[in-house]
């Protein structure tokens, strides 16, 4: 996952590319205009009667295109923004193409709520990535670590670990948006409000955690540990915020159609990914690079924050 990576967020590994930052952004914008447009055209061709199928095929086509682009450029970071660009694009599209004709219904209000929450989440996460991204002259250290350690050629590692794995997890997490968009029979109610609060809480947690992290990165010395602000209460407040966002989509599903409870598999997959992969990788790297990490770890909860300051 790109965007917020914990206390080593800004640590990238250099490549030999001569890409400038402005040139890199120009390419990324062009690639994502094509990727998003192609995904929505495919979803439209499949039809609004099959929003889940349209989302799956649209997501898949966008990833296939960006994977090819990454191989041409020789840098997996062409895919970094996909995580936070594609879900809001589909949430907004669902809001427009699946509205109830002739009136603004409770279902329309729910679709609008999902679209607004998704847009706020996506804009914040994409902006946070863009602020810290130096361009295609660098590639995220996690990708390079995988290239060096996985028993496969680089192209296969990029295909499976950098592109297909996020595709599967984000698709599962996004299916609730398609289900919400296609169900119009339940009133907007308390559960919708709870979902909105959870989504916005997640966005706020990520924003304040990333602000703390950015301030820390401006003045840190080698081996320093970020243990102030939200990071004094949780070792991974940014991951907690991200999980809140994906679980909020599950709550929207329960509000729209309780019979689609199975769509919670997406939020579960996200949670498993963070606890089984993202957090262990980040903590292993921090333990290797920060002498005070074990003390910090012993005194700070992993994810769920300590509400009271320790005496």
C-alpha positions in Angstrom: 0.0 0.0 0.0 1.2 3.5 -0.9 0.7 6.7 1.0 1.2 6.2 4.7 3.9 3.6 5.5 4.7 4.3 9.1 7.9 5.8 10.5 9.9 4.9 7.4 7.4 6.4 5.0 9.8 8.7 3.2 12.6 6.2 2.9 12.9 5.3 -0.8 15.7 3.7 -2.7 17.2 5.4 -5.7 17.2 3.9 -9.1 19.4 4.9 -12.1 16.6 6.7 -13.9 16.9 10.3 -15.0 13.3 11.2 -14.5 12.7 14.6 -13.0 9.8 15.2 -10.6 7.8 17.4 -12.9 8.3 14.9 -15.8 7.3 12.0 -13.5 4.1 13.7 -12.4 3.2 14.6 -16.0 3.5 10.9 -16.9 1.5 9.7 -13.9 -1.3 12.1 -14.6 -1.5 11.0 -18.2 -1.4 7.3 -17.2 -4.2 7.7 -14.7 -6.4 9.7 -17.0 -6.2 6.7 -19.4 -6.5 4.1 -16.7 -9.6 5.7 -15.0 -11.3 6.4 -18.3 -10.7 2.9 -19.6 -12.0 1.4 -16.3 -15.2 3.4 -16.4 -15.8 2.8 -20.1 -15.5 -1.0 -19.5 -17.8 -0.7 -16.5 -20.3 1.2 -18.6 -20.2 -1.3 -21.4 -20.9 -4.1 -18.9 -23.9 -2.1 -17.7 -25.3 -0.6 -14.5 -27.3 -3.8 -13.9 -24.0 -5.5 -13.0 -22.1 -2.9 -10.9 -20.0 -5.5 -9.1 -18.9 -7.1 -12.4 -18.2 -3.7 -13.8 -16.1 -2.7 -10.9 -14.1 -6.0 -11.0 -13.4 -5.8 -14.8 -12.7 -2.0 -14.6 -10.2 -2.4 -11.8 -8.6 -5.3 -13.6 -8.2 -3.4 -16.9 -6.7 -0.4 -15.1 -4.1 -2.6 -13.3 -3.2 -4.4 -16.5 -2.6 -1.1 -18.3 -0.5 0.3 -15.4 1.5 -2.9 -15.1 2.5 -2.6 -18.8 3.4 1.0 -18.2 5.5 0.1 -15.2 7.5 -2.4 -17.3 8.1 0.1 -20.0 9.2 2.8 -17.6 11.1 0.2 -15.4 9.6 1.5 -12.2 6.7 0.0 -10.1 5.9 3.4 -8.6 3.8 4.1 -11.6 1.2 2.1 -9.6 1.5 3.9 -6.3 -1.5 6.2 -6.8 -3.9 3.5 -8.0 -4.9 2.5 -4.4 -6.4 5.9 -3.7 -7.5 7.0 -7.2 -9.7 4.1 -8.4 -12.2 3.7 -5.5 -13.2 7.4 -5.5 -13.5 7.3 -9.2 -16.0 4.4 -9.1 -17.9 5.8 -6.1 -18.5 9.1 -8.0 -19.5 7.2 -11.1 -21.9 5.0 -9.2 -23.5 8.1 -7.7 -24.2 9.6 -11.1 -25.3 6.5 -13.1 -27.3 4.7 -10.5 -29.4 7.5 -9.1 -33.1 6.9 -8.7 -35.0 8.7 -11.5 -37.4 11.5 -10.7 -36.5 12.0 -7.0 -33.7 12.3 -4.5 -34.2 9.1 -2.5 -32.6 7.7 0.6 -30.6 5.4 -1.6 -29.3 8.5 -3.5 -28.3 10.1 -0.2 -26.4 6.9 0.8 -24.6 6.8 -2.6 -23.7 10.5 -2.2 -22.4 9.9 1.3 -20.2 7.1 0.1 -19.0 9.2 -2.8 -18.1 12.2 -0.6 -16.4 10.0 2.0 -14.4 8.1 -0.7 -13.4 11.4 -2.4 -12.2 12.9 0.9 -10.3 9.7 1.7 -8.8 9.5 -1.8 -7.8 13.1 -2.2 -6.1 13.1 1.2 -4.2 9.9 0.6 -3.2 10.9 -2.9 -2.1 14.3 -1.8 0.0 12.8 1.0 1.7 10.5 -1.5 2.3 13.3 -3.9 3.8 15.6 -1.3 6.5 13.0 -0.4 7.0 11.5 -3.8 10.3 12.5 -5.5 9.4 11.1 -8.9 10.4 8.1 -11.0 14.1 8.5 -10.2 13.1 6.6 -7.0 11.2 3.4 -6.4 9.7 2.5 -3.0 12.0 0.4 -0.8 9.4 -2.2 -0.3 9.3 -3.0 -4.1 13.1 -3.2 -4.2 13.1 -5.4 -1.2 10.7 -7.8 -2.9 12.7 -7.7 -6.2 15.9 -8.7 -4.2 14.4 -11.4 -2.0 11.6 -13.1 -4.0 12.7 -16.2 -6.0 11.2 -14.8 -9.2 12.3 -12.5 -12.0 11.6 -8.8 -11.4 8.7 -8.7 -13.9 7.0 -11.5 -12.1 7.5 -10.0 -8.7 6.0 -6.7 -10.0 3.1 -8.5 -11.5 2.2 -10.6 -8.5 3.2 -8.6 -5.4 3.2 -5.0 -6.6 0.1 -5.1 -8.9 -2.1 -8.3 -8.5 -2.0 -8.5 -4.7 -3.3 -4.9 -4.2 -5.8 -5.5 -7.0 -7.3 -8.4 -5.2 -7.4 -6.7 -1.8 -8.7 -3.3 -3.0 -11.3 -5.0 -5.3 -12.6 -7.0 -2.3 -12.6 -3.8 -0.2 -14.5 -1.9 -2.9 -17.2 -4.4 -3.8 -19.4 -2.8 -1.0 -19.5 0.4 -3.0 -21.1 -1.4 -5.9 -23.6 -3.2 -3.6 -24.6 0.0 -1.9 -25.0 1.7 -5.3 -27.3 -1.0 -6.6 -29.7 -1.3 -3.6 -32.5 1.2 -3.1 -34.9 -0.4 -0.6 -33.6 0.6 2.8 -34.0 4.1 4.4 -31.0 6.2 5.3 -30.6 5.6 9.0 -28.5 5.4 12.1 -26.1 2.8 10.6 -25.4 5.1 7.7 -24.5 7.9 10.1 -22.2 5.5 12.0 -20.5 4.6 8.7 -20.0 8.3 7.9 -18.5 9.0 11.3 -16.2 5.9 11.0 -15.0 7.0 7.5 -14.3 10.6 8.5 -12.6 9.4 11.7 -10.3 7.2 9.6 -9.5 10.1 7.3 -8.8 12.4 10.3 -6.6 9.8 11.9 -4.5 9.4 8.8 -4.3 13.2 8.2 -3.1 14.0 11.8 -0.7 11.0 11.9 0.8 12.0 8.5 1.2 15.6 9.7 3.1 14.4 12.8 5.2 12.2 10.6 6.0 15.0 8.2 7.1 17.3 11.0 9.2 14.5 12.4 10.9 13.7 9.1 12.0 17.4 8.7 14.1 17.3 11.9 14.8 13.7 12.7 18.3 12.4 13.3 19.4 8.9 12.3 17.8 6.3 14.7 15.2 8.7 16.1 11.7 7.3 16.9 8.5 9.2 16.4 6.8 9.0 19.8 4.8 12.2 19.9 1.2 13.1 18.9 -0.9 10.2 17.8 2.3 8.1 17.5 2.6 8.3 21.3 -0.7 6.4 21.6 -0.4 4.0 18.7 2.5 2.7 16.8 0.5 2.7 13.6 -2.3 5.4 13.8 -2.2 5.8 10.0 -3.0 2.1 9.4 -5.8 2.3 12.0 -7.3 5.2 10.0 -7.0 3.2 6.8 -8.8 0.2 8.4 -11.5 2.5 9.7 -12.2 3.7 6.1 -12.6 0.1 4.7 -14.8 -1.0 7.6 -17.0 2.0 7.1 -17.8 0.6 3.6 -19.0 -2.6 5.2 -21.3 -0.6 7.5 -22.7 1.1 4.5 -23.4 -2.3 3.0 -25.3 -3.4 6.1 -27.3 -0.2 6.0 -28.2 -0.7 2.3 -28.7 -4.5 2.2 -28.0 -6.6 5.3 -28.2 -9.7 3.2 -24.9 -8.7 1.6 -23.0 -9.2 4.9 -20.6 -11.4 3.1 -19.1 -8.3 1.5 -17.3 -7.8 4.8 -14.7 -10.1 3.4 -13.1 -7.0 1.9 -12.6 -5.2 5.2 -11.4 -8.5 6.7 -8.9 -8.9 3.9 -7.6 -5.4 4.5 -7.2 -6.0 8.2 -5.4 -9.3 7.6 -3.1 -7.6 5.1 -2.1 -4.9 7.6 -1.6 -7.2 10.6 0.1 -10.0 8.6 2.2 -8.0 6.1 2.3 -4.2 6.3 2.8 -3.9 10.1 5.4 -6.7 10.5 7.5 -5.3 7.5 7.4 -1.8 8.9 8.2 -2.9 12.4 11.1 -5.1 11.3 12.6 -2.2 9.4 12.2 0.2 12.3 13.8 -2.3 14.8 16.8 -2.6 12.5 17.2 1.1 12.1 16.1 2.6 15.4 17.9 1.7 18.6 15.0 3.0 20.8 12.4 1.0 18.9 12.0 -1.8 21.4 11.4 0.6 24.3 8.9 2.4 22.2 7.2 -0.8 21.2 7.0 -2.0 24.8 5.3 1.2 25.9 3.0 1.9 22.9 0.0 -0.2 21.7 0.4 -1.6 18.1 -2.8 -0.2 16.6 -5.7 0.5 18.9 -4.6 3.7 20.7 -4.1 4.2 24.4 -6.7 6.8 25.3 -5.0 8.1 28.4 -1.4 9.3 28.6 0.8 7.1 30.7 1.8 8.5 34.0 
